Amino acid sequence: MNQEKTAWWGIGVSLLAAACLMMPALAAATAGQGGRQAAAAASTGPDGLKGGTPAEPRPARVRFLDSGSGESKAAREKRLRRECKGRPNAGACLGYTR
């Protein structure tokens, strides 16, 4: 009876390992990556240049937000020089202690 349980346990572990190894392939197939590659290959002309198919949409532009403090660089320099007099030359005051 002990050998039977061991055999079933081994089969279960083997099936689990096979399923884990097949997941990336299944995910790629369901995501449609294979279709994109086939379409890209079909869209190339005889000279190897792409053309003839509508272009893929471009990603949205990235917008960088301001720091939010509303303080200009010059105003920050002045403030740090004023606040850091006599303090240790470390942290936010690094370079402003003179």
C-alpha positions in Angstrom: 0.0 0.0 0.0 2.9 2.4 0.7 4.4 1.8 -2.7 1.0 2.6 -4.3 0.8 6.0 -2.6 4.4 6.8 -3.6 3.6 5.9 -7.2 0.5 8.2 -7.3 2.4 11.0 -5.6 5.2 10.7 -8.2 2.7 10.8 -11.0 1.0 13.9 -9.5 4.4 15.7 -9.1 5.3 14.9 -12.7 2.0 16.2 -14.0 2.4 19.4 -12.0 5.9 20.0 -13.3 4.8 19.4 -16.9 1.9 21.9 -16.4 4.3 24.5 -15.0 6.7 24.1 -17.9 3.9 24.5 -20.4 2.4 27.7 -18.9 4.6 30.2 -20.8 3.8 28.5 -24.1 0.1 28.6 -23.4 0.2 32.2 -22.3 2.0 33.2 -25.5 -0.5 31.4 -27.6 -3.5 33.0 -25.9 -1.9 36.5 -26.0 -1.8 36.3 -29.8 1.9 36.8 -30.1 2.1 34.1 -32.8 -0.4 36.0 -34.9 1.6 39.2 -34.7 4.7 37.4 -35.9 2.9 35.9 -38.8 1.3 39.2 -39.8 4.7 40.9 -39.6 6.2 38.3 -41.8 3.4 38.6 -44.3 3.6 42.4 -44.4 7.2 42.5 -45.6 7.7 43.2 -49.3 10.1 41.5 -51.6 12.9 44.0 -50.7 12.4 43.2 -47.0 10.8 46.5 -46.0 7.6 46.7 -44.1 4.6 48.2 -45.6 1.0 47.6 -46.8 -0.5 47.0 -43.3 -1.8 49.7 -40.9 0.8 50.7 -38.4 0.4 49.6 -34.8 -0.9 52.4 -32.5 1.9 54.3 -30.8 2.1 54.2 -27.0 0.8 57.3 -25.1 3.3 60.0 -24.4 4.9 60.1 -21.0 4.4 63.4 -19.1 6.7 64.3 -16.2 5.0 66.0 -13.3 6.6 68.9 -11.4 8.0 68.2 -8.0 4.9 69.8 -6.5 6.8 72.2 -4.1 6.3 75.2 -6.5 9.8 76.3 -5.5 12.3 77.4 -8.2 15.8 76.1 -8.3 17.2 79.5 -7.4 14.8 79.9 -4.4 15.7 76.4 -3.2 19.4 77.2 -3.3 18.9 80.4 -1.3 16.8 78.6 1.3 19.2 75.8 1.7 22.2 78.2 2.1 20.2 80.1 4.8 18.9 77.0 6.7 22.1 75.0 6.5 24.5 77.5 8.0 26.4 75.8 10.9 24.9 72.4 10.3 26.8 69.2 9.4 27.6 68.7 5.8 25.3 65.8 5.2 21.8 64.9 4.0 19.8 67.8 2.4 22.5 70.3 3.5 25.3 68.5 1.6 27.3 71.3 -0.1 25.3 74.2 1.5 27.1 74.5 4.8 29.7 77.1 3.8 
